[in-house]
């Protein structure tokens, strides 16, 4: 199936999220470069309403919509003009969910082997990863708490 057909096969909210993600991914990268993580997240928080109920308080269909938004953010990062890493994708996803009233948390974890140390970012709703596998917290040891704007 072609990219245009895939886009047209998305729901209207998913199409909107895809277009927003295409615009927000490079803007988020620039903000991170200029402001750093904490200030960027504070800025995004100020540009959005406070989230409503935690994701696990929502119905299953809303969980599926949340997963759909995560899927289109990943698609925008992989197929758009700007190929964003996990931190930028997760920040954009966190903000898009916040705009929809979904309470979510940005998580960052590390994995250390004899050869290297890696860091990874993902988003959780109701304690469950949205844009990664369920075992992400086992593969990357998360920082004690969620990353929240201060």
C-alpha positions in Angstrom: 0.0 0.0 0.0 1.4 3.4 -0.9 2.1 6.1 1.6 -0.8 8.3 0.4 -3.2 5.4 0.8 -1.9 4.6 4.3 -2.4 8.3 5.3 -5.9 8.3 3.9 -6.6 5.1 5.8 -5.9 6.8 9.1 -8.7 8.3 11.2 -9.1 12.1 11.1 -7.5 12.5 14.5 -4.6 10.3 13.4 -4.1 12.3 10.2 -4.0 15.5 12.3 -1.5 14.0 14.7 0.7 12.9 11.8 0.7 16.3 10.2 1.4 17.9 13.6 4.2 15.5 14.3 5.8 16.3 10.9 6.0 19.9 12.0 6.7 19.4 15.7 9.6 16.9 15.4 12.1 19.3 13.9 10.8 22.2 16.1 11.3 20.0 19.2 14.8 19.1 18.1 15.6 22.8 17.8 14.0 23.6 21.1 16.0 20.8 22.8 19.2 22.1 21.2 18.6 25.7 22.3 16.7 25.2 25.6 17.5 21.7 26.9 15.1 19.1 28.0 13.6 20.7 31.1 12.9 24.1 29.6 11.5 22.5 26.4 9.1 20.4 28.5 8.1 23.4 30.6 7.4 25.4 27.3 5.3 22.5 26.0 3.4 22.3 29.3 2.6 26.0 29.1 1.3 25.6 25.5 -1.2 22.9 26.5 -4.0 22.4 28.9 -3.6 20.3 32.0 -4.3 16.6 31.2 -7.5 15.0 32.4 -7.7 11.5 33.8 -4.8 9.1 33.7 -4.8 6.8 30.7 -5.8 3.6 32.6 -9.0 5.4 33.7 -10.0 5.7 30.1 -11.8 3.1 28.1 -10.1 0.6 25.9 -11.1 2.5 22.8 -9.2 5.6 24.1 -6.2 3.3 24.8 -6.4 2.3 21.2 -6.5 5.9 20.1 -3.5 6.7 22.2 -1.6 3.8 20.6 -2.7 5.1 17.2 -1.2 8.5 17.9 2.0 6.9 19.1 2.1 4.9 15.8 1.7 8.0 13.6 4.3 9.9 15.5 6.7 7.0 14.8 5.6 7.0 11.2 6.2 10.8 10.9 9.7 10.3 12.4 10.6 7.4 10.1 9.0 8.6 6.9 9.0 12.4 7.1 11.8 14.8 6.2 13.2 14.8 9.8 14.2 11.5 11.3 13.8 12.0 15.0 15.4 9.9 17.8 13.4 8.4 20.7 13.7 11.5 22.9 12.2 13.8 20.2 9.5 11.3 19.3 8.6 10.8 22.9 8.4 14.5 23.7 6.1 15.1 20.7 4.0 12.1 21.6 3.8 13.3 25.3 2.7 16.7 24.1 0.1 15.5 21.6 -1.4 13.3 24.3 -1.5 16.2 26.7 -3.3 18.3 24.0 -5.9 15.5 24.0 -6.3 15.6 27.7 -4.5 12.3 28.3 -2.2 12.2 31.3 1.1 10.6 30.4 4.7 10.5 31.6 8.0 10.9 29.8 10.4 8.2 30.9 14.1 8.0 30.3 16.2 4.9 31.1 19.7 3.6 30.6 21.2 0.3 29.7 24.8 -0.6 30.4 26.8 -3.4 29.0 30.5 -4.1 29.0 30.8 -2.5 25.6 28.6 0.6 25.9 26.0 2.6 27.8 22.7 3.5 26.0 19.9 5.9 27.0 16.3 5.6 25.7 13.1 7.6 26.1 9.5 6.5 26.0 6.1 7.6 27.1 3.9 5.8 29.6 0.2 6.1 30.2 -1.2 4.5 33.4 2.2 2.9 34.0 2.2 1.2 30.6 4.5 2.1 27.7 2.7 3.6 24.7 5.5 4.0 22.1 7.6 1.0 23.0 7.4 -2.7 24.0 5.9 -3.6 27.4 9.4 -4.8 28.6 11.1 -1.5 27.9 11.5 -0.9 31.7 13.4 -4.2 31.9 15.7 -3.4 28.9 16.4 0.2 30.1 16.5 0.9 33.8 14.3 4.0 34.2 15.3 6.9 36.3 13.5 6.8 39.6 10.6 9.1 38.6 9.0 10.3 35.4 10.6 13.3 33.8 8.4 16.2 34.7 8.8 19.9 34.1 10.0 21.8 37.2 
